[in-house]
C-alpha cells in the first residue's frame, strides 16, 4: 500500500478496497438509471431528489476506495 497519499495511513486491505469500488460502481449505475427513468417519466422534482441517495453513497464509496480509508 505504498500508493497512499502522503500523511494518510491506509486502514483497509485490497479486498475491502475492491468491495468499495464495486459498491461505488453499482450505486453510481443504479443512480444514473434511476435518474433516467424518473426524467423519462416526468416525475416531480421532489421524487427526483431520491436519486441523490444512491449517487451520494457511490461517491462516498469511490472516495474511500481512492484514498484507502
Predicted model as a PDB file, atoms N, CA, C, CB and O in Angstrom, pLDDT in the B-factor column:
MODEL        1                                                                  
ATOM      1  N   UNK A   1       0.826  -1.183   0.000  1.00 47.00           N  
ATOM      2  CA  UNK A   1       0.000   0.000   0.000  1.00 47.00           C  
ATOM      3  C   UNK A   1       0.867   1.243   0.000  1.00 47.00           C  
ATOM      4  CB  UNK A   1      -0.938   0.000   1.196  1.00 47.00           C  
ATOM      5  O   UNK A   1       0.621   2.187   0.751  1.00 47.00           O  
ATOM      6  N   UNK A   2       1.849   1.236  -0.819  1.00 52.00           N  
ATOM      7  CA  UNK A   2       2.748   2.372  -0.907  1.00 52.00           C  
ATOM      8  C   UNK A   2       2.152   3.530  -1.695  1.00 52.00           C  
ATOM      9  CB  UNK A   2       4.043   1.949  -1.531  1.00 52.00           C  
ATOM     10  O   UNK A   2       2.733   4.615  -1.728  1.00 52.00           O  
ATOM     11  N   UNK A   3       1.006   3.319  -2.329  1.00 62.00           N  
ATOM     12  CA  UNK A   3       0.439   4.375  -3.150  1.00 62.00           C  
ATOM     13  C   UNK A   3      -0.574   5.228  -2.396  1.00 62.00           C  
ATOM     14  CB  UNK A   3      -0.207   3.780  -4.367  1.00 62.00           C  
ATOM     15  O   UNK A   3      -1.375   5.925  -3.019  1.00 62.00           O  
ATOM     16  N   UNK A   4      -0.551   5.185  -1.067  1.00 58.00           N  
ATOM     17  CA  UNK A   4      -1.438   6.027  -0.263  1.00 58.00           C  
ATOM     18  C   UNK A   4      -0.954   7.475  -0.314  1.00 58.00           C  
ATOM     19  CB  UNK A   4      -1.502   5.523   1.207  1.00 58.00           C  
ATOM     20  O   UNK A   4       0.248   7.727  -0.403  1.00 58.00           O  
ATOM     21  N   UNK A   5      -1.884   8.418  -0.257  1.00 60.00           N  
ATOM     22  CA  UNK A   5      -1.482   9.822  -0.270  1.00 60.00           C  
ATOM     23  C   UNK A   5      -0.594  10.148   0.934  1.00 60.00           C  
ATOM     24  CB  UNK A   5      -2.721  10.732  -0.278  1.00 60.00           C  
ATOM     25  O   UNK A   5      -0.724   9.513   1.981  1.00 60.00           O  
ATOM     26  N   UNK A   6       0.299  11.122   0.804  1.00 66.00           N  
ATOM     27  CA  UNK A   6       1.162  11.492   1.929  1.00 66.00           C  
ATOM     28  C   UNK A   6       0.325  11.916   3.138  1.00 66.00           C  
ATOM     29  CB  UNK A   6       2.121  12.630   1.522  1.00 66.00           C  
ATOM     30  O   UNK A   6      -0.668  12.632   3.008  1.00 66.00           O  
ATOM     31  N   UNK A   7       0.745  11.462   4.295  1.00 66.00           N  
ATOM     32  CA  UNK A   7       0.048  11.829   5.526  1.00 66.00           C  
ATOM     33  C   UNK A   7      -1.209  11.025   5.779  1.00 66.00           C  
ATOM     34  CB  UNK A   7      -0.300  13.271   5.493  1.00 66.00           C  
ATOM     35  O   UNK A   7      -1.938  11.313   6.728  1.00 66.00           O  
ATOM     36  N   UNK A   8      -1.482  10.021   4.954  1.00 64.00           N  
ATOM     37  CA  UNK A   8      -2.689   9.210   5.101  1.00 64.00           C  
ATOM     38  C   UNK A   8      -2.268   7.756   5.242  1.00 64.00           C  
ATOM     39  CB  UNK A   8      -3.660   9.400   3.888  1.00 64.00           C  
ATOM     40  O   UNK A   8      -1.741   7.162   4.301  1.00 64.00           O  
ATOM     41  N   UNK A   9      -2.498   7.195   6.397  1.00 66.00           N  
ATOM     42  CA  UNK A   9      -2.163   5.792   6.630  1.00 66.00           C  
ATOM     43  C   UNK A   9      -3.347   4.929   6.195  1.00 66.00           C  
ATOM     44  CB  UNK A   9      -1.805   5.538   8.133  1.00 66.00           C  
ATOM     45  O   UNK A   9      -4.443   5.084   6.736  1.00 66.00           O  
ATOM     46  N   UNK A  10      -3.155   4.024   5.234  1.00 67.00           N  
ATOM     47  CA  UNK A  10      -4.257   3.181   4.788  1.00 67.00           C  
ATOM     48  C   UNK A  10      -4.731   2.276   5.916  1.00 67.00           C  
ATOM     49  CB  UNK A  10      -3.836   2.343   3.577  1.00 67.00           C  
ATOM     50  O   UNK A  10      -3.920   1.744   6.674  1.00 67.00           O  
ATOM     51  N   UNK A  11      -6.036   2.101   6.027  1.00 75.00           N  
ATOM     52  CA  UNK A  11      -6.564   1.262   7.089  1.00 75.00           C  
ATOM     53  C   UNK A  11      -7.464   0.156   6.559  1.00 75.00           C  
ATOM     54  CB  UNK A  11      -7.321   2.103   8.080  1.00 75.00           C  
ATOM     55  O   UNK A  11      -8.166  -0.489   7.339  1.00 75.00           O  
ATOM     56  N   UNK A  12      -7.459  -0.079   5.235  1.00 81.00           N  
ATOM     57  CA  UNK A  12      -8.206  -1.189   4.671  1.00 81.00           C  
ATOM     58  C   UNK A  12      -7.307  -1.945   3.708  1.00 81.00           C  
ATOM     59  CB  UNK A  12      -9.490  -0.696   3.961  1.00 81.00           C  
ATOM     60  O   UNK A  12      -6.388  -1.381   3.114  1.00 81.00           O  
ATOM     61  N   UNK A  13      -7.587  -3.214   3.569  1.00 87.00           N  
ATOM     62  CA  UNK A  13      -6.785  -4.050   2.694  1.00 87.00           C  
ATOM     63  C   UNK A  13      -7.319  -4.063   1.272  1.00 87.00           C  
ATOM     64  CB  UNK A  13      -6.727  -5.454   3.232  1.00 87.00           C  
ATOM     65  O   UNK A  13      -8.333  -3.431   0.976  1.00 87.00           O  
ATOM     66  N   UNK A  14      -6.635  -4.785   0.393  1.00 89.00           N  
ATOM     67  CA  UNK A  14      -7.031  -4.836  -1.019  1.00 89.00           C  
ATOM     68  C   UNK A  14      -8.436  -5.405  -1.228  1.00 89.00           C  
ATOM     69  CB  UNK A  14      -6.035  -5.666  -1.798  1.00 89.00           C  
ATOM     70  O   UNK A  14      -9.170  -4.944  -2.102  1.00 89.00           O  
ATOM     71  N   UNK A  15      -8.806  -6.396  -0.431  1.00 92.00           N  
ATOM     72  CA  UNK A  15     -10.144  -6.994  -0.581  1.00 92.00           C  
ATOM     73  C   UNK A  15     -11.245  -5.980  -0.285  1.00 92.00           C  
ATOM     74  CB  UNK A  15     -10.294  -8.208   0.349  1.00 92.00           C  
ATOM     75  O   UNK A  15     -12.216  -5.894  -1.037  1.00 92.00           O  
ATOM     76  N   UNK A  16     -11.113  -5.221   0.782  1.00 92.00           N  
ATOM     77  CA  UNK A  16     -12.117  -4.218   1.129  1.00 92.00           C  
ATOM     78  C   UNK A  16     -12.115  -3.076   0.118  1.00 92.00           C  
ATOM     79  CB  UNK A  16     -11.866  -3.675   2.541  1.00 92.00           C  
ATOM     80  O   UNK A  16     -13.168  -2.512  -0.178  1.00 92.00           O  
ATOM     81  N   UNK A  17     -10.955  -2.732  -0.410  1.00 92.00           N  
ATOM     82  CA  UNK A  17     -10.901  -1.687  -1.448  1.00 92.00           C  
ATOM     83  C   UNK A  17     -11.675  -2.127  -2.680  1.00 92.00           C  
ATOM     84  CB  UNK A  17      -9.436  -1.362  -1.830  1.00 92.00           C  
ATOM     85  O   UNK A  17     -12.394  -1.323  -3.273  1.00 92.00           O  
ATOM     86  N   UNK A  18     -11.543  -3.400  -3.080  1.00 94.00           N  
ATOM     87  CA  UNK A  18     -12.304  -3.907  -4.226  1.00 94.00           C  
ATOM     88  C   UNK A  18     -13.804  -3.862  -3.949  1.00 94.00           C  
ATOM     89  CB  UNK A  18     -11.873  -5.344  -4.565  1.00 94.00           C  
ATOM     90  O   UNK A  18     -14.590  -3.529  -4.836  1.00 94.00           O  
ATOM     91  N   UNK A  19     -14.206  -4.197  -2.719  1.00 95.00           N  
ATOM     92  CA  UNK A  19     -15.624  -4.143  -2.360  1.00 95.00           C  
ATOM     93  C   UNK A  19     -16.159  -2.718  -2.434  1.00 95.00           C  
ATOM     94  CB  UNK A  19     -15.841  -4.710  -0.955  1.00 95.00           C  
ATOM     95  O   UNK A  19     -17.278  -2.498  -2.896  1.00 95.00           O  
ATOM     96  N   UNK A  20     -15.374  -1.760  -1.986  1.00 94.00           N  
ATOM     97  CA  UNK A  20     -15.818  -0.363  -2.027  1.00 94.00           C  
ATOM     98  C   UNK A  20     -15.898   0.154  -3.457  1.00 94.00           C  
ATOM     99  CB  UNK A  20     -14.874   0.519  -1.209  1.00 94.00           C  
ATOM    100  O   UNK A  20     -16.804   0.918  -3.791  1.00 94.00           O  
ATOM    101  N   UNK A  21     -14.964  -0.255  -4.298  1.00 96.00           N  
ATOM    102  CA  UNK A  21     -15.024   0.152  -5.696  1.00 96.00           C  
ATOM    103  C   UNK A  21     -16.243  -0.472  -6.370  1.00 96.00           C  
ATOM    104  CB  UNK A  21     -13.732  -0.250  -6.437  1.00 96.00           C  
ATOM    105  O   UNK A  21     -16.947   0.201  -7.123  1.00 96.00           O  
ATOM    106  N   UNK A  22     -16.492  -1.740  -6.106  1.00 97.00           N  
ATOM    107  CA  UNK A  22     -17.666  -2.400  -6.689  1.00 97.00           C  
ATOM    108  C   UNK A  22     -18.946  -1.717  -6.211  1.00 97.00           C  
ATOM    109  CB  UNK A  22     -17.688  -3.906  -6.318  1.00 97.00           C  
ATOM    110  O   UNK A  22     -19.869  -1.506  -6.998  1.00 97.00           O  
ATOM    111  N   UNK A  23     -19.004  -1.374  -4.935  1.00 96.00           N  
ATOM    112  CA  UNK A  23     -20.175  -0.673  -4.407  1.00 96.00           C  
ATOM    113  C   UNK A  23     -20.356   0.678  -5.054  1.00 96.00           C  
ATOM    114  CB  UNK A  23     -20.062  -0.508  -2.909  1.00 96.00           C  
ATOM    115  O   UNK A  23     -21.481   1.085  -5.344  1.00 96.00           O  
ATOM    116  N   UNK A  24     -19.270   1.374  -5.281  1.00 96.00           N  
ATOM    117  CA  UNK A  24     -19.345   2.688  -5.926  1.00 96.00           C  
ATOM    118  C   UNK A  24     -19.884   2.559  -7.344  1.00 96.00           C  
ATOM    119  CB  UNK A  24     -17.962   3.363  -5.945  1.00 96.00           C  
ATOM    120  O   UNK A  24     -20.706   3.367  -7.776  1.00 96.00           O  
ATOM    121  N   UNK A  25     -19.425   1.552  -8.060  1.00 97.00           N  
ATOM    122  CA  UNK A  25     -19.883   1.360  -9.438  1.00 97.00           C  
ATOM    123  C   UNK A  25     -21.364   0.990  -9.462  1.00 97.00           C  
ATOM    124  CB  UNK A  25     -19.049   0.269 -10.141  1.00 97.00           C  
ATOM    125  O   UNK A  25     -22.134   1.550 -10.243  1.00 97.00           O  
ATOM    126  N   UNK A  26     -21.761   0.048  -8.608  1.00 97.00           N  
ATOM    127  CA  UNK A  26     -23.164  -0.387  -8.577  1.00 97.00           C  
ATOM    128  C   UNK A  26     -24.080   0.775  -8.201  1.00 97.00           C  
ATOM    129  CB  UNK A  26     -23.350  -1.553  -7.581  1.00 97.00           C  
ATOM    130  O   UNK A  26     -25.091   1.003  -8.865  1.00 97.00           O  
ATOM    131  N   UNK A  27     -23.740   1.506  -7.153  1.00 96.00           N  
ATOM    132  CA  UNK A  27     -24.594   2.621  -6.732  1.00 96.00           C  
ATOM    133  C   UNK A  27     -24.625   3.734  -7.777  1.00 96.00           C  
ATOM    134  CB  UNK A  27     -24.109   3.179  -5.394  1.00 96.00           C  
ATOM    135  O   UNK A  27     -25.667   4.354  -7.992  1.00 96.00           O  
ATOM    136  N   UNK A  28     -23.507   3.985  -8.417  1.00 96.00           N  
ATOM    137  CA  UNK A  28     -23.474   5.001  -9.465  1.00 96.00           C  
ATOM    138  C   UNK A  28     -24.355   4.621 -10.645  1.00 96.00           C  
ATOM    139  CB  UNK A  28     -22.048   5.223  -9.937  1.00 96.00           C  
ATOM    140  O   UNK A  28     -25.085   5.457 -11.177  1.00 96.00           O  
ATOM    141  N   UNK A  29     -24.285   3.357 -11.052  1.00 97.00           N  
ATOM    142  CA  UNK A  29     -25.119   2.896 -12.172  1.00 97.00           C  
ATOM    143  C   UNK A  29     -26.593   2.930 -11.786  1.00 97.00           C  
ATOM    144  CB  UNK A  29     -24.714   1.464 -12.604  1.00 97.00           C  
ATOM    145  O   UNK A  29     -27.428   3.382 -12.570  1.00 97.00           O  
ATOM    146  N   UNK A  30     -26.920   2.456 -10.585  1.00 96.00           N  
ATOM    147  CA  UNK A  30     -28.320   2.494 -10.132  1.00 96.00           C  
ATOM    148  C   UNK A  30     -28.846   3.928 -10.069  1.00 96.00           C  
ATOM    149  CB  UNK A  30     -28.453   1.828  -8.752  1.00 96.00           C  
ATOM    150  O   UNK A  30     -29.982   4.195 -10.460  1.00 96.00           O  
ATOM    151  N   UNK A  31     -28.026   4.834  -9.581  1.00 95.00           N  
ATOM    152  CA  UNK A  31     -28.432   6.235  -9.521  1.00 95.00           C  
ATOM    153  C   UNK A  31     -28.661   6.824 -10.901  1.00 95.00           C  
ATOM    154  CB  UNK A  31     -27.391   7.047  -8.790  1.00 95.00           C  
ATOM    155  O   UNK A  31     -29.621   7.565 -11.113  1.00 95.00           O  
ATOM    156  N   UNK A  32     -27.782   6.498 -11.837  1.00 95.00           N  
ATOM    157  CA  UNK A  32     -27.931   7.011 -13.207  1.00 95.00           C  
ATOM    158  C   UNK A  32     -29.176   6.435 -13.874  1.00 95.00           C  
ATOM    159  CB  UNK A  32     -26.683   6.678 -14.048  1.00 95.00           C  
ATOM    160  O   UNK A  32     -29.912   7.160 -14.543  1.00 95.00           O  
ATOM    161  N   UNK A  33     -29.414   5.147 -13.697  1.00 96.00           N  
ATOM    162  CA  UNK A  33     -30.614   4.530 -14.265  1.00 96.00           C  
ATOM    163  C   UNK A  33     -31.862   5.131 -13.629  1.00 96.00           C  
ATOM    164  CB  UNK A  33     -30.591   2.996 -14.061  1.00 96.00           C  
ATOM    165  O   UNK A  33     -32.830   5.449 -14.319  1.00 96.00           O  
ATOM    166  N   UNK A  34     -31.827   5.283 -12.308  1.00 95.00           N  
ATOM    167  CA  UNK A  34     -32.970   5.883 -11.622  1.00 95.00           C  
ATOM    168  C   UNK A  34     -33.251   7.292 -12.099  1.00 95.00           C  
ATOM    169  CB  UNK A  34     -32.738   5.891 -10.134  1.00 95.00           C  
ATOM    170  O   UNK A  34     -34.408   7.668 -12.287  1.00 95.00           O  
ATOM    171  N   UNK A  35     -32.211   8.067 -12.295  1.00 94.00           N  
ATOM    172  CA  UNK A  35     -32.387   9.441 -12.781  1.00 94.00           C  
ATOM    173  C   UNK A  35     -32.984   9.438 -14.179  1.00 94.00           C  
ATOM    174  CB  UNK A  35     -31.043  10.197 -12.779  1.00 94.00           C  
ATOM    175  O   UNK A  35     -33.873  10.233 -14.483  1.00 94.00           O  
ATOM    176  N   UNK A  36     -32.496   8.545 -15.023  1.00 95.00           N  
ATOM    177  CA  UNK A  36     -33.019   8.469 -16.386  1.00 95.00           C  
ATOM    178  C   UNK A  36     -34.489   8.071 -16.412  1.00 95.00           C  
ATOM    179  CB  UNK A  36     -32.207   7.482 -17.202  1.00 95.00           C  
ATOM    180  O   UNK A  36     -35.277   8.636 -17.170  1.00 95.00           O  
ATOM    181  N   UNK A  37     -34.853   7.104 -15.589  1.00 95.00           N  
ATOM    182  CA  UNK A  37     -36.249   6.659 -15.537  1.00 95.00           C  
ATOM    183  C   UNK A  37     -37.144   7.777 -15.020  1.00 95.00           C  
ATOM    184  CB  UNK A  37     -36.390   5.409 -14.647  1.00 95.00           C  
ATOM    185  O   UNK A  37     -38.203   8.042 -15.589  1.00 95.00           O  
ATOM    186  N   UNK A  38     -36.723   8.428 -13.949  1.00 95.00           N  
ATOM    187  CA  UNK A  38     -37.555   9.496 -13.385  1.00 95.00           C  
ATOM    188  C   UNK A  38     -37.693  10.675 -14.346  1.00 95.00           C  
ATOM    189  CB  UNK A  38     -36.967   9.977 -12.060  1.00 95.00           C  
ATOM    190  O   UNK A  38     -38.753  11.297 -14.419  1.00 95.00           O  
ATOM    191  N   UNK A  39     -36.631  10.980 -15.078  1.00 94.00           N  
ATOM    192  CA  UNK A  39     -36.721  12.059 -16.068  1.00 94.00           C  
ATOM    193  C   UNK A  39     -37.625  11.660 -17.233  1.00 94.00           C  
ATOM    194  CB  UNK A  39     -35.322  12.427 -16.590  1.00 94.00           C  
ATOM    195  O   UNK A  39     -38.401  12.476 -17.732  1.00 94.00           O  
ATOM    196  N   UNK A  40     -37.523  10.407 -17.662  1.00 96.00           N  
ATOM    197  CA  UNK A  40     -38.354   9.942 -18.776  1.00 96.00           C  
ATOM    198  C   UNK A  40     -39.836   9.927 -18.398  1.00 96.00           C  
ATOM    199  CB  UNK A  40     -37.914   8.542 -19.218  1.00 96.00           C  
ATOM    200  O   UNK A  40     -40.706  10.145 -19.240  1.00 96.00           O  
ATOM    201  N   UNK A  41     -40.103   9.665 -17.122  1.00 96.00           N  
ATOM    202  CA  UNK A  41     -41.495   9.621 -16.653  1.00 96.00           C  
ATOM    203  C   UNK A  41     -42.001  10.998 -16.237  1.00 96.00           C  
ATOM    204  CB  UNK A  41     -41.625   8.653 -15.483  1.00 96.00           C  
ATOM    205  O   UNK A  41     -43.144  11.135 -15.801  1.00 96.00           O  
ATOM    206  N   UNK A  42     -41.170  11.999 -16.369  1.00 95.00           N  
ATOM    207  CA  UNK A  42     -41.526  13.366 -15.964  1.00 95.00           C  
ATOM    208  C   UNK A  42     -41.979  13.401 -14.500  1.00 95.00           C  
ATOM    209  CB  UNK A  42     -42.642  13.927 -16.879  1.00 95.00           C  
ATOM    210  O   UNK A  42     -42.981  14.026 -14.152  1.00 95.00           O  
ATOM    211  N   UNK A  43     -41.215  12.716 -13.666  1.00 95.00           N  
ATOM    212  CA  UNK A  43     -41.530  12.664 -12.237  1.00 95.00           C  
ATOM    213  C   UNK A  43     -41.333  14.052 -11.622  1.00 95.00           C  
ATOM    214  CB  UNK A  43     -40.641  11.607 -11.508  1.00 95.00           C  
ATOM    215  O   UNK A  43     -40.512  14.834 -12.101  1.00 95.00           O  
ATOM    216  N   UNK A  44     -42.083  14.354 -10.568  1.00 95.00           N  
ATOM    217  CA  UNK A  44     -41.907  15.654  -9.912  1.00 95.00           C  
ATOM    218  C   UNK A  44     -40.503  15.789  -9.330  1.00 95.00           C  
ATOM    219  CB  UNK A  44     -42.956  15.842  -8.804  1.00 95.00           C  
ATOM    220  O   UNK A  44     -39.836  14.794  -9.047  1.00 95.00           O  
ATOM    221  N   UNK A  45     -40.075  17.015  -9.159  1.00 92.00           N  
ATOM    222  CA  UNK A  45     -38.724  17.269  -8.641  1.00 92.00           C  
ATOM    223  C   UNK A  45     -38.505  16.621  -7.288  1.00 92.00           C  
ATOM    224  CB  UNK A  45     -38.471  18.764  -8.534  1.00 92.00           C  
ATOM    225  O   UNK A  45     -37.413  16.125  -7.007  1.00 92.00           O  
ATOM    226  N   UNK A  46     -39.522  16.617  -6.453  1.00 89.00           N  
ATOM    227  CA  UNK A  46     -39.382  16.023  -5.119  1.00 89.00           C  
ATOM    228  C   UNK A  46     -39.031  14.539  -5.224  1.00 89.00           C  
ATOM    229  CB  UNK A  46     -40.681  16.206  -4.305  1.00 89.00           C  
ATOM    230  O   UNK A  46     -38.249  14.033  -4.419  1.00 89.00           O  
ATOM    231  N   UNK A  47     -39.589  13.851  -6.189  1.00 89.00           N  
ATOM    232  CA  UNK A  47     -39.274  12.427  -6.373  1.00 89.00           C  
ATOM    233  C   UNK A  47     -37.859  12.244  -6.918  1.00 89.00           C  
ATOM    234  CB  UNK A  47     -40.294  11.769  -7.325  1.00 89.00           C  
ATOM    235  O   UNK A  47     -37.174  11.284  -6.567  1.00 89.00           O  
ATOM    236  N   UNK A  48     -37.427  13.162  -7.771  1.00 89.00           N  
ATOM    237  CA  UNK A  48     -36.090  13.038  -8.359  1.00 89.00           C  
ATOM    238  C   UNK A  48     -34.985  13.283  -7.344  1.00 89.00           C  
ATOM    239  CB  UNK A  48     -35.939  14.006  -9.511  1.00 89.00           C  
ATOM    240  O   UNK A  48     -33.839  12.891  -7.566  1.00 89.00           O  
ATOM    241  N   UNK A  49     -35.315  13.915  -6.254  1.00 92.00           N  
ATOM    242  CA  UNK A  49     -34.316  14.139  -5.202  1.00 92.00           C  
ATOM    243  C   UNK A  49     -33.850  12.805  -4.607  1.00 92.00           C  
ATOM    244  CB  UNK A  49     -34.895  15.048  -4.088  1.00 92.00           C  
ATOM    245  O   UNK A  49     -32.731  12.713  -4.103  1.00 92.00           O  
ATOM    246  N   UNK A  50     -34.689  11.786  -4.661  1.00 91.00           N  
ATOM    247  CA  UNK A  50     -34.326  10.479  -4.116  1.00 91.00           C  
ATOM    248  C   UNK A  50     -33.133   9.862  -4.829  1.00 91.00           C  
ATOM    249  CB  UNK A  50     -35.504   9.541  -4.199  1.00 91.00           C  
ATOM    250  O   UNK A  50     -32.470   8.987  -4.272  1.00 91.00           O  
ATOM    251  N   UNK A  51     -32.851  10.296  -6.038  1.00 94.00           N  
ATOM    252  CA  UNK A  51     -31.694   9.795  -6.781  1.00 94.00           C  
ATOM    253  C   UNK A  51     -30.397  10.201  -6.080  1.00 94.00           C  
ATOM    254  CB  UNK A  51     -31.708  10.324  -8.234  1.00 94.00           C  
ATOM    255  O   UNK A  51     -29.355   9.577  -6.276  1.00 94.00           O  
ATOM    256  N   UNK A  52     -30.470  11.231  -5.280  1.00 94.00           N  
ATOM    257  CA  UNK A  52     -29.289  11.706  -4.558  1.00 94.00           C  
ATOM    258  C   UNK A  52     -28.716  10.626  -3.648  1.00 94.00           C  
ATOM    259  CB  UNK A  52     -29.634  12.944  -3.738  1.00 94.00           C  
ATOM    260  O   UNK A  52     -27.497  10.526  -3.508  1.00 94.00           O  
ATOM    261  N   UNK A  53     -29.561   9.827  -3.035  1.00 94.00           N  
ATOM    262  CA  UNK A  53     -29.090   8.840  -2.048  1.00 94.00           C  
ATOM    263  C   UNK A  53     -28.129   7.813  -2.639  1.00 94.00           C  
ATOM    264  CB  UNK A  53     -30.273   8.120  -1.439  1.00 94.00           C  
ATOM    265  O   UNK A  53     -27.025   7.664  -2.115  1.00 94.00           O  
ATOM    266  N   UNK A  54     -28.496   7.091  -3.709  1.00 94.00           N  
ATOM    267  CA  UNK A  54     -27.511   6.143  -4.238  1.00 94.00           C  
ATOM    268  C   UNK A  54     -26.289   6.830  -4.848  1.00 94.00           C  
ATOM    269  CB  UNK A  54     -28.161   5.261  -5.277  1.00 94.00           C  
ATOM    270  O   UNK A  54     -25.182   6.295  -4.773  1.00 94.00           O  
ATOM    271  N   UNK A  55     -26.473   7.992  -5.442  1.00 95.00           N  
ATOM    272  CA  UNK A  55     -25.321   8.691  -6.007  1.00 95.00           C  
ATOM    273  C   UNK A  55     -24.362   9.160  -4.915  1.00 95.00           C  
ATOM    274  CB  UNK A  55     -25.785   9.883  -6.842  1.00 95.00           C  
ATOM    275  O   UNK A  55     -23.145   9.093  -5.088  1.00 95.00           O  
ATOM    276  N   UNK A  56     -24.897   9.628  -3.806  1.00 96.00           N  
ATOM    277  CA  UNK A  56     -24.040  10.046  -2.688  1.00 96.00           C  
ATOM    278  C   UNK A  56     -23.311   8.843  -2.098  1.00 96.00           C  
ATOM    279  CB  UNK A  56     -24.875  10.754  -1.594  1.00 96.00           C  
ATOM    280  O   UNK A  56     -22.122   8.921  -1.789  1.00 96.00           O  
ATOM    281  N   UNK A  57     -24.025   7.735  -1.943  1.00 95.00           N  
ATOM    282  CA  UNK A  57     -23.378   6.520  -1.428  1.00 95.00           C  
ATOM    283  C   UNK A  57     -22.277   6.039  -2.345  1.00 95.00           C  
ATOM    284  CB  UNK A  57     -24.399   5.415  -1.238  1.00 95.00           C  
ATOM    285  O   UNK A  57     -21.216   5.619  -1.884  1.00 95.00           O  
ATOM    286  N   UNK A  58     -22.525   6.098  -3.646  1.00 96.00           N  
ATOM    287  CA  UNK A  58     -21.499   5.701  -4.603  1.00 96.00           C  
ATOM    288  C   UNK A  58     -20.292   6.617  -4.554  1.00 96.00           C  
ATOM    289  CB  UNK A  58     -22.067   5.682  -6.000  1.00 96.00           C  
ATOM    290  O   UNK A  58     -19.154   6.158  -4.649  1.00 96.00           O  
ATOM    291  N   UNK A  59     -20.538   7.919  -4.406  1.00 96.00           N  
ATOM    292  CA  UNK A  59     -19.428   8.874  -4.329  1.00 96.00           C  
ATOM    293  C   UNK A  59     -18.600   8.638  -3.068  1.00 96.00           C  
ATOM    294  CB  UNK A  59     -19.958  10.323  -4.353  1.00 96.00           C  
ATOM    295  O   UNK A  59     -17.370   8.677  -3.115  1.00 96.00           O  
ATOM    296  N   UNK A  60     -19.260   8.397  -1.958  1.00 96.00           N  
ATOM    297  CA  UNK A  60     -18.538   8.140  -0.703  1.00 96.00           C  
ATOM    298  C   UNK A  60     -17.692   6.885  -0.839  1.00 96.00           C  
ATOM    299  CB  UNK A  60     -19.524   7.998   0.484  1.00 96.00           C  
ATOM    300  O   UNK A  60     -16.527   6.879  -0.441  1.00 96.00           O  
ATOM    301  N   UNK A  61     -18.265   5.817  -1.397  1.00 95.00           N  
ATOM    302  CA  UNK A  61     -17.506   4.575  -1.586  1.00 95.00           C  
ATOM    303  C   UNK A  61     -16.319   4.790  -2.513  1.00 95.00           C  
ATOM    304  CB  UNK A  61     -18.410   3.473  -2.146  1.00 95.00           C  
ATOM    305  O   UNK A  61     -15.233   4.264  -2.269  1.00 95.00           O  
ATOM    306  N   UNK A  62     -16.521   5.559  -3.574  1.00 96.00           N  
ATOM    307  CA  UNK A  62     -15.429   5.828  -4.503  1.00 96.00           C  
ATOM    308  C   UNK A  62     -14.287   6.571  -3.817  1.00 96.00           C  
ATOM    309  CB  UNK A  62     -15.935   6.634  -5.696  1.00 96.00           C  
ATOM    310  O   UNK A  62     -13.122   6.206  -3.974  1.00 96.00           O  
ATOM    311  N   UNK A  63     -14.618   7.610  -3.060  1.00 95.00           N  
ATOM    312  CA  UNK A  63     -13.571   8.386  -2.395  1.00 95.00           C  
ATOM    313  C   UNK A  63     -12.863   7.565  -1.325  1.00 95.00           C  
ATOM    314  CB  UNK A  63     -14.161   9.650  -1.774  1.00 95.00           C  
ATOM    315  O   UNK A  63     -11.663   7.743  -1.113  1.00 95.00           O  
ATOM    316  N   UNK A  64     -13.574   6.673  -0.647  1.00 92.00           N  
ATOM    317  CA  UNK A  64     -12.935   5.787   0.318  1.00 92.00           C  
ATOM    318  C   UNK A  64     -11.985   4.824  -0.402  1.00 92.00           C  
ATOM    319  CB  UNK A  64     -13.999   5.002   1.123  1.00 92.00           C  
ATOM    320  O   UNK A  64     -10.882   4.557   0.076  1.00 92.00           O  
ATOM    321  N   UNK A  65     -12.415   4.312  -1.537  1.00 93.00           N  
ATOM    322  CA  UNK A  65     -11.556   3.417  -2.325  1.00 93.00           C  
ATOM    323  C   UNK A  65     -10.301   4.159  -2.763  1.00 93.00           C  
ATOM    324  CB  UNK A  65     -12.316   2.862  -3.562  1.00 93.00           C  
ATOM    325  O   UNK A  65      -9.186   3.657  -2.623  1.00 93.00           O  
ATOM    326  N   UNK A  66     -10.497   5.350  -3.290  1.00 92.00           N  
ATOM    327  CA  UNK A  66      -9.370   6.118  -3.824  1.00 92.00           C  
ATOM    328  C   UNK A  66      -8.362   6.498  -2.739  1.00 92.00           C  
ATOM    329  CB  UNK A  66      -9.878   7.374  -4.513  1.00 92.00           C  
ATOM    330  O   UNK A  66      -7.152   6.465  -2.967  1.00 92.00           O  
ATOM    331  N   UNK A  67      -8.866   6.857  -1.565  1.00 89.00           N  
ATOM    332  CA  UNK A  67      -7.986   7.336  -0.504  1.00 89.00           C  
ATOM    333  C   UNK A  67      -7.546   6.252   0.476  1.00 89.00           C  
ATOM    334  CB  UNK A  67      -8.668   8.423   0.248  1.00 89.00           C  
ATOM    335  O   UNK A  67      -6.880   6.553   1.467  1.00 89.00           O  
ATOM    336  N   UNK A  68      -7.910   4.991   0.213  1.00 83.00           N  
ATOM    337  CA  UNK A  68      -7.511   3.869   1.061  1.00 83.00           C  
ATOM    338  C   UNK A  68      -8.024   4.018   2.495  1.00 83.00           C  
ATOM    339  CB  UNK A  68      -5.995   3.739   1.068  1.00 83.00           C  
ATOM    340  O   UNK A  68      -7.329   3.626   3.433  1.00 83.00           O  
ATOM    341  N   UNK A  69      -9.212   4.569   2.684  1.00 80.00           N  
ATOM    342  CA  UNK A  69      -9.730   4.753   4.043  1.00 80.00           C  
ATOM    343  C   UNK A  69     -10.984   3.981   4.279  1.00 80.00           C  
ATOM    344  CB  UNK A  69      -9.983   6.198   4.320  1.00 80.00           C  
ATOM    345  O   UNK A  69     -11.543   4.032   5.374  1.00 80.00           O  
TER     346      UNK A  69                                                      
ENDMDL                                                                          
END                                                                             
